[in-house]
Amino acid sequence: MDQVFILHGPNLNLLGKREPAIYGSLALDEINTRLTAFGTGLDFEIVTYQSNHEGDLVDQLHEAGETAAGVVMNAAAFTHTSVAIRDAITAIEPPVIEVHLSNVHAREPFRHHSWIAPVCVGSISGFGWRSYMLALQALSEIIRDKRS
């Protein structure tokens, strides 16, 4: 069973309460429960982590680089600001997929630029919590292709 990290950035601990019209009504714990079940079906051991602190997310990426087959990351606001997270992604071998709950391209202009997208294998946004599921499915295919 491959280990996959799902990393959630700042303010995602407020899901279900914070702007549900944009981010949905599910709490982060419920999303993680659904993703863990879905990941098990893909033969993944899911490790979830949320932090409001950039350095903590960098540390988790470093750990993923040692133990994980892949990473699904919603860097949230750090997507648009963090060169440190970008550098951490480039420093590790496992593929990283960027996800967002909302369609960032249909929102404020400052959300249109991602520092991490160019160093990720792909980006998925706009499908609510299902963006993570789509990323897990894609990661499953990427890992399988890498091995064949």
N, C-alpha and C positions, 0 to 999 in steps of 0.2 A: 504494500500500500504506500503510495507516494504521499509525502507531506506537502501541503499547500498552505501558505500564509494568506490570510485575508486581513489587510491592514486598513483601518478606518482613521481618517484624520480629524482635525478639530471640529468641534460642535456636533459631530455625528452621534455623540452620546445623548443629544437632545432630540433625536429622531422620534417622531410620534407626537411631539409637543411643538417643535420648531417649524413654523410655516408648512403645515401639512398639505396645503394646496400645491406647494412646490416639491416637497420632499416625501410626501406620503404620510400615512397615519400609523405605520408599523414602527414599534420601538426597535432599537438596535438589537436587543436580546432576541426578539422574535425573528428578525432578519438573520441573525447568526444561527439560530436554531434551524431555520429553513435551509440555510446554506450548508450547514453541517450535514443535514439529511441528504440533500442533493449531492453534495460532494462524496458522501459514502457510496452512493449509487455509481459514481464515477471511479470508485476505488481510491479515493483521496482521504487522507487524514487531514482534517481541516483545523488549522490553528488561527483563531481570531484574536485581534488586538486593536484597541482604540486608544488614541492619545490626543490630547490637545497641545502636545509639546513636540516640536519639530525634531529635537535630538532623540527623543524616545522612538520616533518613527525611523530615524536613521539607524538607531541601534537594532531595531527589529529587522530592517532590511539586511544589515550585516549578519544577523543570526540566520535569516532565511538563506543567505548566501552559503552558509555552512551546512544547512540541514534540509532545505526545501527543494522540491522539484520545480516549483513555480510560485508566483506571487500575484495576487489580485489586490490592487491598491486604489482606494479612494482617498487621495491626498487632500480632498476638500479645498479649502482656501489656500493651502500650501502649494497646490497645483500651479497657481498663478504667481507665486512669490519665491519658491524655495529652490535655489541652486544646490543647497546641501542635499536635499532629497534626490534631485536629479543626479548628483555626483555619486550618491550611495547606490542608486540603481545601476549606474555604469560600472560600479566597482564589484558587482556580484554577477555570477554566471546564470542563475535561474531566470527564465523569462518572466517579465513583469507586464501585466495588462492593467492599464489605467481605466478606472470606471468612475462614473458619476450618475447620481440618481436622476438629476434633471438634465435637460438638453442645454448644456452650457452655451451653445452657439445661438440659442434663442433668447438668451438673457443679456445682462449688462455687458457692454463691450469689454470691460476689464476681465471678464470671465472667458473671453474667446481665446486668450493666449495661455498655453500650457508649457511650462518649463520641462515637464516630464514626458510629454507625448513623444518627442523625437527619440527618446532613449527607451521607450517601451515597445513591445512587439505589436501593440495595438491599443485602441481606445474605444470604449463603449459608453454611451451616455444617452439619457433620455428615457430609459425604460423602468424607472423607479428601482425598487429593490431587485427586480429581475435583471438589471444590468450586471449584477454580480453573477447570477446564474449563467447568463450568456458568456461571461468571461470564463467561468469555470469550464463550461463546455468547450470553448475555444482552447483553453489551456490543456484540456485532456487530449485534444487533437494534436496540439503542438508537441506535447511530451511524447505522444505515441509516434509521431513522424520523426522526432529526434532520435528515437530508439531504433527505427527501422532502416 
